[in-house]
């Protein structure tokens, strides 16, 4: 599977049924040779570029199923990590 295949899939949280967006990036562990997380921009961004907004970082372990059209994830709001525009990561509480 290529990153471009991920970028066309909607990401859905099975906890609340909400569409989170589409995958914009992957976080890689180059030493282990694996994907650590997928990155989904929040809906406040326009075309993934314009406007403020944060990225939701979804750990690979939270991916439940990768289907033809969607990626199903299990995200508890209390444990969501956001990457702000300045690059810092923050855990939402």
Backbone bond lengths (Angstrom), bond angles and torsions (degrees), N, CA, C in turn:
res aa  C-N    CA-C-N  psi(-1)  N-CA   C-N-CA  omega(-1)  CA-C   N-CA-C  phi
1 X - - - 1.446 - - 1.529 108.72 -
2 X 1.317 116.57 137.31 1.468 122.83 179.79 1.526 109.95 -99.65
3 X 1.330 116.79 158.78 1.462 120.39 177.68 1.525 110.25 -59.59
4 X 1.307 117.82 -33.85 1.466 120.15 178.87 1.528 111.00 -63.92
5 X 1.341 117.81 -28.53 1.465 120.91 175.05 1.527 110.64 -67.02
6 X 1.328 117.18 -39.03 1.467 121.45 177.76 1.525 111.10 -66.13
7 X 1.319 116.90 -39.05 1.458 120.99 -172.84 1.521 113.84 -68.34
8 X 1.304 118.29 -12.23 1.462 120.78 178.73 1.526 112.16 -97.58
9 X 1.321 117.26 -3.04 1.467 121.30 -176.17 1.533 111.24 -97.54
10 X 1.324 115.55 139.88 1.459 120.80 172.80 1.519 108.68 -77.40
11 X 1.330 116.04 144.04 1.461 121.71 176.99 1.527 107.43 -104.99
12 X 1.329 115.87 122.93 1.462 122.48 -176.25 1.533 108.75 -119.90
13 X 1.335 115.40 131.75 1.455 121.03 176.37 1.525 108.39 -87.58
14 X 1.329 117.53 118.59 1.467 120.20 -177.06 1.530 112.40 -75.43
15 X 1.329 117.81 -12.63 1.460 120.68 178.82 1.530 110.89 -68.62
16 X 1.346 116.03 -43.99 1.463 119.58 -177.40 1.530 113.74 -123.95
17 X 1.330 117.71 -0.76 1.457 121.32 177.90 1.513 114.97 78.17
18 X 1.332 118.08 6.53 1.460 121.07 -177.26 1.526 112.20 -79.63
19 X 1.325 113.81 142.02 1.464 120.36 171.93 1.523 107.19 -81.80
20 X 1.323 116.84 122.85 1.459 121.72 -177.72 1.519 112.03 -89.22
21 X 1.316 117.66 -22.68 1.460 122.04 -177.88 1.516 109.57 133.59
22 X 1.324 115.50 -153.81 1.456 120.88 177.73 1.522 109.43 -121.59
23 X 1.307 116.02 153.40 1.456 122.02 -179.05 1.522 109.37 -63.60
24 X 1.339 116.33 128.15 1.461 119.60 177.95 1.522 111.79 -107.20
25 X 1.337 115.91 -22.60 1.465 118.89 -174.82 1.520 109.14 -161.26
26 X 1.309 115.42 166.98 1.460 122.42 175.11 1.518 108.23 -124.43
27 X 1.326 116.82 145.29 1.455 120.90 170.79 1.515 106.87 -102.85
28 X 1.324 115.87 126.65 1.458 121.69 -173.64 1.520 111.35 -111.80
29 X 1.320 115.87 147.12 1.453 122.70 169.11 1.523 105.21 -105.36
30 X 1.313 115.81 98.73 1.462 120.29 -174.22 1.524 112.32 -68.74
31 X 1.316 116.94 -30.77 1.474 119.89 179.07 1.523 111.38 -67.34
32 X 1.320 116.30 -40.99 1.460 121.11 -179.31 1.528 112.24 -88.75
33 X 1.342 116.57 -15.61 1.454 120.59 -179.87 1.518 112.75 69.73
34 X 1.347 116.34 43.35 1.457 119.52 -177.84 1.528 110.93 -142.95
35 X 1.328 114.75 165.35 1.460 121.44 175.65 1.526 107.60 -86.93
36 X 1.323 117.40 126.70 1.465 122.12 177.91 1.518 112.30 -88.92
37 X 1.346 116.69 -36.67 1.457 119.67 -174.66 1.521 109.98 -160.94
38 X 1.342 114.42 159.53 1.456 120.07 169.16 1.522 107.16 -106.78
39 X 1.314 116.21 151.73 1.461 122.29 -177.90 1.524 108.25 -117.44
40 X 1.347 115.00 128.15 1.461 121.42 -179.73 1.522 108.03 -124.54
41 X 1.351 118.44 120.98 1.465 119.21 177.81 1.522 110.76 -69.70
42 X 1.335 115.83 145.72 1.464 119.26 177.75 1.518 109.53 -70.58
43 X 1.298 115.92 164.45 1.462 121.30 -173.07 1.523 113.72 -72.33
44 X 1.332 119.21 -4.51 1.461 119.74 179.98 1.521 112.28 -78.85
45 X 1.307 116.57 -9.11 1.461 119.63 178.46 1.521 110.20 -88.48
46 X 1.314 115.95 146.60 1.456 121.58 177.83 1.517 108.64 -102.64
47 X 1.301 116.63 117.99 1.464 123.04 -178.33 1.526 111.72 56.84
48 X 1.344 116.32 27.26 1.449 120.62 176.78 1.513 114.63 72.28
49 X 1.348 117.71 5.64 1.457 119.20 -175.73 1.510 112.77 -125.56
50 X 1.318 117.35 -45.82 1.461 120.57 -168.75 1.523 111.16 -96.40
51 X 1.301 114.97 147.34 1.454 120.36 176.66 1.502 111.76 89.82
52 X 1.315 113.68 163.26 1.449 118.99 178.79 1.514 109.79 -73.42
53 X 1.261 114.46 173.75 1.449 117.80 177.67 1.499 111.05 147.84
54 X 1.284 113.72 164.81 1.445 121.21 -178.81 1.513 108.73 -117.43
55 X 1.300 115.10 162.25 1.452 121.05 172.51 1.514 108.03 -100.66
56 X 1.318 116.79 138.25 1.455 121.27 172.51 1.520 106.98 -90.41
57 X 1.324 116.23 125.57 1.457 121.30 179.33 1.523 107.93 -101.41
58 X 1.323 115.37 117.88 1.458 121.49 -176.05 1.528 108.61 -110.33
59 X 1.335 116.59 111.40 1.475 119.14 179.66 1.532 111.34 -59.11
60 X 1.315 115.52 146.17 1.465 121.38 -178.46 1.522 111.07 -56.14
61 X 1.330 117.72 -34.96 1.471 121.43 -178.91 1.535 112.37 -64.73
62 X 1.340 117.26 -16.97 1.465 121.32 179.84 1.526 112.72 -89.32
63 X 1.319 117.25 -3.66 1.466 120.06 177.02 1.517 108.26 -79.77
64 X 1.329 115.06 123.17 1.458 121.46 -177.70 1.527 110.46 -90.46
65 X 1.335 116.29 -43.48 1.473 120.68 -175.70 1.514 109.59 -157.15
66 X 1.315 116.55 138.06 1.466 122.15 172.56 1.519 106.51 -109.53
67 X 1.327 115.19 111.59 1.456 120.69 -178.65 1.514 111.72 -102.36
68 X 1.302 115.84 -173.27 1.462 121.85 179.83 1.525 111.52 -64.32
69 X 1.340 116.42 -40.19 1.465 120.95 -174.97 1.521 114.50 -114.08
70 X 1.331 116.96 -20.13 1.464 119.82 -173.93 1.528 112.09 -135.89
71 X 1.335 114.30 159.33 1.456 122.70 169.62 1.526 105.61 -115.21
72 X 1.324 116.68 118.93 1.455 121.32 178.54 1.521 109.01 -93.16
73 X 1.336 115.77 128.65 1.458 120.87 -179.01 1.526 109.32 -127.08
74 X 1.310 116.04 157.30 1.464 121.91 175.01 1.520 106.52 -114.17
75 X 1.355 115.26 107.20 1.456 120.98 -178.75 1.515 110.25 -124.19
76 X 1.308 116.12 121.22 1.455 122.70 172.20 1.524 106.44 -90.66
77 X 1.345 117.49 125.94 1.464 121.13 -176.92 1.519 113.04 -52.98
78 X 1.304 117.77 -29.32 1.461 120.92 -177.52 1.526 112.07 -72.41
79 X 1.327 117.08 -14.08 1.457 119.83 -175.81 1.527 113.23 -121.57
80 X 1.315 117.61 21.16 1.462 121.51 -178.37 1.531 109.00 -82.56
81 X 1.325 116.17 132.11 1.453 121.83 176.67 1.514 108.99 -104.58
82 X 1.328 115.34 132.47 1.459 121.65 178.27 1.513 109.67 -113.04
83 X 1.331 115.74 143.10 1.455 120.64 171.10 1.515 106.26 -106.71
84 X 1.329 115.89 118.29 1.457 121.21 -178.93 1.512 109.80 -79.05
85 X 1.326 115.96 167.62 1.460 120.75 -178.51 1.518 112.45 -57.67
86 X 1.347 117.43 -29.08 1.458 119.99 -179.38 1.529 112.25 -78.52
87 X 1.340 116.45 -1.52 1.453 120.70 177.05 1.507 114.20 94.75
88 X 1.341 117.59 -11.42 1.459 120.69 178.09 1.516 110.25 -71.29
89 X 1.320 116.00 149.99 1.466 120.99 176.90 1.524 108.25 -108.38
90 X 1.331 115.49 137.94 1.452 121.34 -179.00 1.517 109.51 -134.76
91 X 1.332 115.17 138.42 1.456 121.44 176.89 1.515 107.99 -90.25
92 X 1.333 116.25 125.04 1.473 120.52 179.42 1.515 109.58 -75.62
93 X 1.287 117.17 143.01 1.476 121.90 177.97 1.499 109.54 -127.73
